[in-house]
Amino acid sequence: MAPSALRFYEAQGLIAAERTAGGQRRYQRVTLRRVAFIRAAQRIGLSLDEIANALTTLPENRTPTKADWSRLSRSWRGRLDQRIAELERLRDQLTECIGCGCLSLRACALRNAEDRLAGSGAGARILGVGLDDTDAAPATAV
């Protein structure tokens, strides 16, 4: 692992290092396990904030047990199932898109997913921010 990544995790408060008299960082075994945990959580798609919250539930002065890991992995199962479903939808849409070859910003479900104003025609339709899902009527055109 790159030293810069370890320094970044340390700066974010995710891990801690002990310093030698010469200023070198030394990591305890529990810290190295936390790094492995961080990397696995990132592969799942968790943000650093979510990872930091999960780390607060783990013991600081001992290596996490199988029960610790099981509890956390159960809490992420729904997140993984959601990502798998999203990837399957993307795969299916990609197949359809290749079949028609449109790649149109106006009509393509991949490039312009869930566009609620697509029926209003091409071009900008709404000026301003803070509109909710009920604001489907076009406002001033640009």
Sequence and secondary structure as in RCSB ss.txt:
>XXXX:A:sequence
MAPSALRFYEAQGLIAAERTAGGQRRYQRVTLRRVAFIRAAQRIGLSLDEIANALTTLPENRTPTKADWSRLSRS
WRGRLDQRIAELERLRDQLTECIGCGCLSLRACALRNAEDRLAGSGAGARILGVGLDDTDAAPATAV
>XXXX:A:secstr
  HHHHHHHHHTTS   EE TTS EE  HHHHHHHHHHHHHHHHT  HHHHHHHHTTS SSS   HHHHHHHHHH
HHHHHHHHHHHHHHHHHHHHHHHHH    TTT TTTSTT TTGGG SS    SS   TT  S  S  
